[in-house]
Amino acid sequence: MKQSVFLFSLFLLTTLASFSQQTMNVKMTFTYKGAPLCFWDVTIKNGDVPLAKGKTDDKGYVEFSSVKLISLSINASGIKTTPNGEKKWDVNGYITLKDNGECKFDFEPLLQETGMPVSMMEAAWGLTLNDCMKSSFSSSSSNSSNASSSSSNSTTAAPVAKEETTEEKLAREEAERKQEAADLAATQAQGMQNSKAMYENKIANLSAKIDKKKKERSTVTAGSKEESDLNYEIRLLEIDRDMNQVKLEKTNAMIAKGNMPLNKAEKTGFNEREDALKAEEDQLKADQKAGKMFGGMAVQEQKNLPPAEKKNEEIKSTEKEAKETEKKETEAKEQKEEKKESSKEENAKEEEEEEFSIASADEMSAMSLVSLHKLNIRYNSMLTNRKVSLNAKAALLRPEKKAQLEKEVAELQVAIEQLDKEIAARKKE
C-alpha cells in the first residue's frame, strides 16, 4: 500500500514538472544588420538563472543541447576577448524562442530603441567586429610567430621577459574588465545626458514657436482660413513638443535605471503616449491636406453680390473689423490697468492658459483606459508648459506667480504618478 502511494506521488510530481518546464535543443543565430556575430561566448538564461553556454560559429550560429526551459522567453549575454579588451552585451526581455527552440536575433532594432548614439553602442558592445575569417588561423599564425621570434631571440641572446603567473594574469584581466566597464558606463552616461539636453532644448524652442504663432493668430479674422491654418500649425507644433516630452521622460527613466535601456514592460506607457500623439498628428495632416477647416469651423465666404452691394458689404465688413479691433484694444488696456502688470508680464500671459484642475483618485478610477491615457498626455503637456515658464521666464515672473507655478508643478507630478499606477493596474486586469 505504501509503495503504491509513493509511486502515485512520484507520478504526480513528474506530471506537474512536465507542465512547468520542457527540455529541448535551443538553436540561435545572432546578427547585427544581417552580419553574423562570430565566435562569441554566449550564455542563455531564464530571468537571471543561467541555462546553458556555447560559442557562435562563423555564421553567428550556436546550439545548446537539452536545455530545461521554464519559459520560451529567455535572456542572453555575450562576451568576447579582442585586442582592445573584452566586449560584452546583455539582451533582457527581447528574445522569444519558437516552439521548436529556434530563434534569429538581430541587434539593430534594440540599438535603435536605446535612445543612445548607435555608433557609440556598436563600438561599446563590439557588434561591428570584422573577424569572422580571422579566428580559424589566428592561433596557428600566433604559434608560428612565437616560434620565429623564439629562434631569433636565441641567436641574438636577447634577455627573456618574465612570464606572468596565473594570479597576475587573472588580476590584470580583472582590472582590464573593470576599466572597460567603467569606460562604457561613462560613455553611456554622457550619451544619455546629451540626449536629455537635446530634448530639453527642442521642447523650449517649440514652446517659443507656439507662443509666437498664438500671437500671430490673434491678429487674423476669427473663422477665416488664415486662422484655421494657424490652428493647424499650432496644434502640430504642440504635438511635436509633447512627443519630445515623452522622449525626454523615457531618457530620464533610462538614466534612473543606471543609463540602461528599458525593457518592453517599462516602455509600454511611453509607446502608448507616442502612438496616441502620432495618430492625432496623422489625422490633422490628412484633414488639412483635404482642405478641411480646423475643428470644423466654417469659412467666412463672401456672397455673390452685384458690384455696388458687394462694395457696401466690403465697407461694412471693414468697419466691423475696425470696431472689433478697437474693442479688443480697449479691453486689453483695461485688463492691463486692473492687474497692474508690466508689458513683459502681459506677453508672458498670452501663452496658452488653461483652467488648472486635478482629477481625484475616484474620478480617475471611473475613467476608461483611453481617457486615462488622454489625461496623462494633457497633464504632461501642462507640466512641460509650467517647467518651461519657470526655467525660461523666471526673471519676468512675480513672486506669487512663480510660487503658484511651483505648486502646480508639484501637484501635476503627483497626479501623473497616480495616473501611471491606475493605468498599470488596468492593464493587469
Residue pairs with C-beta under 8 A, 6 or more apart in sequence:
20 70
21 68
21 69
21 70
22 68
22 69
23 66
23 67
23 68
23 69
24 66
24 67
24 69
24 100
24 101
25 63
25 64
25 65
25 66
25 67
25 101
26 44
26 51
26 52
26 63
26 64
26 67
26 69
26 74
26 97
26 101
26 102
26 103
27 61
27 62
27 63
27 64
27 101
27 102
27 103
28 42
28 44
28 61
28 62
28 63
28 64
28 76
28 102
28 103
28 104
28 105
29 36
29 56
29 59
29 60
29 61
29 62
29 103
29 104
29 105
30 36
30 37
30 40
30 42
30 56
30 60
30 62
30 76
30 78
30 105
30 107
31 37
31 60
31 104
31 105
31 106
31 107
32 106
32 107
32 108
32 122
32 127
32 128
33 106
33 108
34 106
35 60
36 56
36 58
36 59
36 60
36 61
36 132
37 56
37 60
37 78
37 107
37 127
38 56
38 57
38 58
38 59
38 60
38 129
38 131
38 132
38 135
39 55
39 56
39 57
39 58
39 80
39 131
39 132
39 135
40 55
40 56
40 62
40 78
40 79
40 80
41 53
41 54
41 55
41 78
41 79
41 80
42 53
42 54
42 55
42 56
42 62
42 76
42 77
42 78
43 50
43 51
43 52
43 53
43 76
43 77
43 78
44 50
44 51
44 52
44 53
44 64
44 67
44 74
44 75
44 76
45 51
45 74
45 75
45 76
45 77
46 69
46 70
46 71
46 73
46 74
46 75
47 75
48 75
51 64
51 67
51 68
51 69
51 74
52 64
52 65
52 67
53 64
54 62
54 63
54 64
55 62
56 62
58 132
58 133
58 135
58 136
67 101
69 97
69 101
72 96
72 97
72 98
72 99
73 93
73 95
73 96
73 97
74 95
74 96
74 97
75 90
75 91
75 92
75 93
75 95
76 90
76 91
76 95
76 105
77 88
77 89
77 90
77 91
78 88
78 89
79 86
79 87
79 88
80 86
80 87
80 88
80 126
80 129
82 126
82 129
82 131
85 176
85 177
85 179
85 180
86 176
86 177
86 180
87 124
87 125
87 126
87 129
88 125
88 126
88 181
89 107
89 125
89 126
89 127
91 105
91 107
91 110
92 263
93 263
93 264
93 265
94 105
94 110
94 263
94 264
95 103
95 105
96 103
97 103
107 125
107 127
110 261
111 118
111 121
111 122
111 127
112 118
113 261
113 267
114 121
114 254
114 261
115 192
115 195
115 247
115 250
115 251
115 254
115 261
116 188
116 191
116 192
116 195
117 191
117 194
120 187
120 188
120 191
121 127
122 128
124 184
124 187
124 188
152 158
153 160
164 172
185 258
185 259
188 259
188 260
189 255
189 259
191 259
192 251
192 254
192 255
192 259
193 255
195 251
196 248
196 251
196 252
196 255
199 244
199 245
199 247
199 248
199 251
200 248
202 241
202 244
203 241
203 244
203 245
203 248
203 384
203 388
204 388
204 391
204 392
206 237
206 238
206 240
206 241
206 244
207 241
207 351
207 384
207 385
207 388
207 392
208 392
209 237
210 234
210 237
210 238
210 241
210 351
210 352
211 350
211 351
213 230
213 233
213 234
213 237
214 234
214 350
214 351
214 352
215 350
216 230
217 227
217 230
217 231
217 234
218 350
220 226
220 227
220 230
221 227
221 300
221 321
223 297
223 298
223 299
223 300
224 299
224 300
225 293
225 299
227 294
227 297
228 293
228 294
228 297
228 299
229 288
229 294
231 294
231 295
232 284
232 287
232 288
232 294
235 284
235 294
236 281
236 284
236 285
238 381
239 277
239 280
239 281
239 284
241 381
241 384
242 277
242 377
242 380
242 381
242 384
243 274
243 277
243 278
245 380
245 381
245 384
246 270
246 273
246 274
246 277
246 380
247 274
249 270
249 380
250 262
250 267
250 270
253 262
253 266
253 270
254 260
254 261
254 262
257 266
262 270
268 427
269 376
269 420
269 423
269 424
272 373
273 373
273 376
273 377
273 380
276 373
276 374
276 377
277 377
287 294
288 294
293 299
302 310
302 313
303 313
305 313
332 346
336 346
341 349
344 396
345 396
345 397
345 398
348 389
348 393
348 396
348 397
351 385
351 389
352 385
354 382
356 382
356 408
358 411
358 412
358 415
359 367
359 375
359 415
361 418
364 372
364 375
364 418
364 419
364 422
365 422
367 375
369 423
369 426
369 427
372 419
372 422
372 423
372 426
373 423
375 419
376 416
376 419
376 420
376 423
379 412
379 415
379 416
379 419
380 416
382 408
382 412
383 409
383 412
383 413
383 416
386 405
386 408
386 409
386 412
387 409
389 397
389 405
390 397
390 402
390 405
390 406
390 409
394 402
397 405
